[in-house]
Each structure stands twice: as C-alpha cells, then as structure tokens.
Amino acid sequence: MAPALVVSGVVHVGALLAVIFLGGIFKKPMEMGGGVPVTLVAEGPPILREAPQGPEEQLPQVEEPAPLPPEPEPAPPPPQPKPTPPQPQPTPPKPTPTPTPKPTPTPAKPTPAKPSPRSPLDLDRLLSDVQSTKPAKPAGGRQGPPKPNTTPAPGASPGEISQAAKGYANNLGKDLGRRWNPNCEVEGGDRVNITVQLIISSNGRLLGDPKIIRGAKDDPITKAAMTRAIMAARASEPFKDFPPELAGEKLNFNLNAQTACSM
C-alpha cells in the first residue's frame, strides 16, 4: 500500500504544476506590432487527463494465523472403584484353659511375741521390800516366822529379782548419795530433789550416759546438782559384783539434798 500512495501523490503534484504553468501563458495577450488589433479567442481550459497509473504492486498477503482452538477441558477422573470389604475371618476357637494347680498354702510361722519393755526399777520400792523381809520383833505372845513380801517390784515379774539384788541396789543408791556431795552451803541447796537413771551392763560398766529424768533444769542450783550427780555415777564404776538380773535394767535413783546434807 505504501508505493501506491507515493504514485498517487506524484500524479496530483504534477497536475497542479501544469495548471499553474498553463494559466500563466493564457493570462496576458501578446501584443503584436503594427497597430492592427488582433483579437485572441481563448479556448476553454484544457481537459486534464489523469496519468495512467501503473499496476499497483501487489504485496504478498500474509495470512493471519488461525486462532488456536480452545484447550479441551480435562476429562473428569474415572470414579475409583470402591474397596472390596474384607471378608470376615472365622473366629478361632477359644483355647481350653489348663487348670492351674493351686499352691499348697504354707502355714504361717507364728510371730514371736515381743517382750514388753521393762519399767524402770524404783529403788525406793526395792528398799521397802528389803526392809519388809527383816524379821519382826515378837509383840506379846509367840508368833511364827514372818511371811516374805510377795509384792513384785515395778517392771519385774514376781520372783524375777532376788532379795540379794534388791539389797545391792539399795547399797548402790546410798553410795551414789555419798558421792553426789550437793552444795549445801548455798541458799536453797538443801531443797534440791532429783532423779538420776543408770543402765549398767553385766560387767559393771555404764551403758550410755547417766540421765536426769526429774528436776528443775531452769534452776541454776538444781542444774549444778544434776551435773554433780552425773559425775558421781561415773566415778562409781566399775560396779563390783553387779547382779546379773539387774543388767540392762533402767535403775532410777532418787537423790534428796536434805538427806545428803544431813550425813
């Protein structure tokens, strides 16, 4: 199409130039000499013919690409086959339970009864038992021999502690009172009253430390008397000829400062 436009433009420009050129020729009459008037008859304007146009150059036609066909819609997936349900398995028969032999019960061993802890021996009671065994003086008529005291000491079975052991404990308490030596010179020193507990082995040695189980520990005078009682007990060992039936027993000795200060 571009060459055709160029040719058409050239033709029109050429026609325009021809009109301008020819119009200038016929505009003014030519003056001739001689004085003879000459009348020019002008003919009409020339008929312009269009220049023959050459054959238009045919451009190769480019075929427009055909539109692509629409993409086919994807086919729906085929339906999945339903899973085949599992066939029920036959229930295996229950095994016959084997009878378990019952164990022969073992007779329980009898639990030995724990010996009840012995109560501390009250030496004051032992002293009264020793004194009660002394023969009484006959009063008035003739009397038979005195009956022995059958009252057991606290914490012991009847006949468990012999009279000899009771007499030994009585003498031990007296010896401990002499060794105690409380401070009788200070005011209130003769009013101290304490109880010391001893545990003695069969060889006459102390088992553990002596314990004060009765006494005003907040009173400084009583506290000093407690310390002297513990020192007196340690100074008394070894306890010679200690009775075997008293070994391991809790022996409580009552120490009275008024009695000790009067000795």
Secondary structure, DSSP 8 states (H G I E B T S, - for coil): -HHHHHHHHHHHHHHHHHHHHHHHHTTS----TTS-------------------------------------------------------------------------------------EEHHHHHHHHHHTS-----SS------------TTS-TTSS-HHHHHHHHHHHHHHHHHH----SSTTGGG-EEEEEEEB-TTS-BSS--EEEES-TTSHHHHHHHHHHHHHHHHH-S-TT--GGGTT-EEEEEEEHHHHHT-
